Amino acid sequence: MPRSLPLLKRNITLQEALGDDDDVLQELSYPEKRLDFFYYLFQHRKEIEAVVSFHLGVPKDTCKVAEEFREWVHGSFNACIPVYIDDPVKSCPKKVFIRFPLPYKVGELRHPGNAEEKLRCEVATYIWIQSNCPAVPIPCLRGFGFSGGQSFTAPENAPILTRISWFFRRGASWLLGRSVPSRYIGRQSPHNLEVGYLIVDCVEKGKMLSESWETLRHDQDRRANLFRDLSRIILSLDRFTFPRIGSLTIDDHGVLSLTNRPLTCTVQQLENLGIPTDIPRDLTYSTVDAYLSDILAYHDNRIRYMPNSMHNTLDGQEQLSALTIMRALLRHFTNRDLRHGPFVLTLTDIHQSNIFVDSNWHITAMIDLEWACARPIEMQHPPYWLTSCSLDGLDGKHLEAYSSVHSEFLEAFETEERSLGKGDIPSTRLMRKGWELGSYWYLSALDSPKGLYNLYLTHIRRRFAKPEDSNTEFDRSVSAYWSTGVAEFIASKVRDKELYSSQLRQRFAPSAFPEQHEPEMAD
């Protein structure tokens, strides 16, 4: 039986690790880091209960962190801890979740402040949607706090004098022509957890779409309900346009602004791996091509800085050739007339576990808004997972199936768009044009560092050349234009891969295996 080591959700053998395109050495460190972080939270259960009572305005002894550790949720980027409230006097939820960004998944070690950046962007998105798109079903945000102790509470849960003071402060800001703080009341919390958090209601109505997706996704009526509701949510957000590409954020005074870089999960995933994105936190964009050029640049950096980015010389030439061609095709797959917008708030991380539905698949809630940002409307398209196939697996019969469901989604979207009488640039028309032109694949590839090369081969290159026209000599010639000194660079990356493989073998050596592993935490 081959030896295996634990990752967060599975075990992996040496042979699997050697063939994996991810940085497995990095991923092998996550279980211990998870244990350390959860142990820290476990040690501070009383402080967590005090923080929740502070934000809900109830006595401390009425709040209780879930005792069953299996109730604690380890998501992709957050730890979510249930807190139960038993207060017979005040009308408040019986259960809330307090969520903490996972520092070891968002690049906090290499880029201090990333966790707080993520938190500030998420709470700003919650507040903005609550104020501008109340029809979008999201959990109630009860409060949030930052690592320095500054916190904000929903006004209905704050003391009356604090509410009055905040009301006059907002009014004074408006009269003086200053930026008006949000409705959430700023307070210095007496309980500093030293990590940022947000508190939201538990979604009580509906279940995660992922729980019934595979068994019911072929049900025409349920799928129609899902597509209609999702279309309405997207169109509700599309009613508002933004002057720049970026993410909403909130400052220590409670003021919302579009002054943060467009924070997608890819940005912090790359930074977590030690791959520079070269996009400062305060950088926003006024044009589409500037934004997409910077995305292509961090694809270049992934090749440069990831230790196992190239398997061999041929693989390196193929990848660099693809990136060179992708950069050359940028203007072909984008509309120059839309280079200055519109830019719309886009939920870039929509998947089945972020959507709650009832038994008929009407959407009851959308959760996890951390990666929402104002992006070019051209980058808006139906989810890739509508047929349960991976994005880079959509080819042949899988592509035929997806094309049919994609068309079905756009029909539902168009019906809802017409009923709303939406603006001068119909989103349905843009999405159809993007599908026909191939922009869907080009822009999806930019959002997928791991999948870019396969998407390029399957859906982009074939639009311009026959497969037999693109061969080893073609890739060798084109890759030379990626940068100067390409041959030397590829040779150095092949050496990096050999060193990485050697380090993996050492990690899996018998001496690295204790007699017993500590049990993994339940997800």
Number of C-alpha atoms within 10 A of each C-alpha: 4 7 13 16 16 19 18 18 11 9 12 18 14 20 13 12 19 19 12 12 14 16 16 19 16 12 14 17 14 16 17 15 15 20 14 12 16 19 12 12 18 16 11 13 19 17 17 24 22 23 26 30 20 19 23 26 17 21 16 19 13 16 24 20 23 15 13 8 15 11 14 20 17 20 12 11 21 20 21 21 24 23 25 19 23 16 16 9 7 12 9 16 15 13 20 26 24 25 22 21 25 22 23 19 23 29 22 19 15 16 15 12 16 21 27 21 22 24 26 26 28 24 24 25 24 20 20 17 19 17 11 13 16 11 12 20 17 21 20 16 19 23 25 25 29 22 15 14 17 17 27 25 23 20 21 14 20 20 10 11 9 13 19 12 12 20 15 11 14 17 15 13 13 13 10 9 9 12 14 18 22 20 18 23 23 24 18 12 19 13 16 19 20 11 17 23 27 23 27 20 19 16 19 11 11 17 19 22 23 15 13 14 18 11 9 15 17 11 11 10 13 18 21 18 17 23 23 21 21 22 21 20 18 19 18 20 19 21 14 14 16 17 16 22 29 30 31 26 25 23 12 16 16 19 16 22 16 21 19 22 23 26 23 19 17 18 22 23 17 22 22 21 21 18 22 21 21 14 17 9 16 12 14 21 19 16 19 24 19 13 20 18 14 14 20 21 17 22 22 21 17 22 20 18 16 20 21 26 21 25 18 16 16 13 16 24 24 22 21 24 21 24 22 20 17 22 14 10 13 17 11 13 17 21 15 13 7 16 17 16 20 21 26 27 26 21 22 20 16 20 16 18 15 15 24 24 24 16 11 15 25 21 25 20 20 23 18 18 23 26 22 26 27 28 26 27 21 24 22 22 21 19 15 18 14 19 20 14 15 12 19 21 14 21 15 9 9 14 16 12 15 19 16 11 16 20 14 15 23 21 16 20 23 18 14 19 20 12 9 13 9 15 11 6 11 13 22 21 12 18 20 17 14 22 16 10 16 17 25 23 21 23 20 20 23 21 21 15 18 16 16 23 21 16 23 21 16 17 18 23 16 13 13 8 10 9 12 6 11 14 10 12 11 13 20 19 12 17 23 16 14 19 12 10 10 17 15 10 15 22 15 15 23 21 17 19 20 17 14 19 19 13 13 17 15 13 16 18 12 10 9 10 13 8 7 6 9 11 7 15 16 12 13
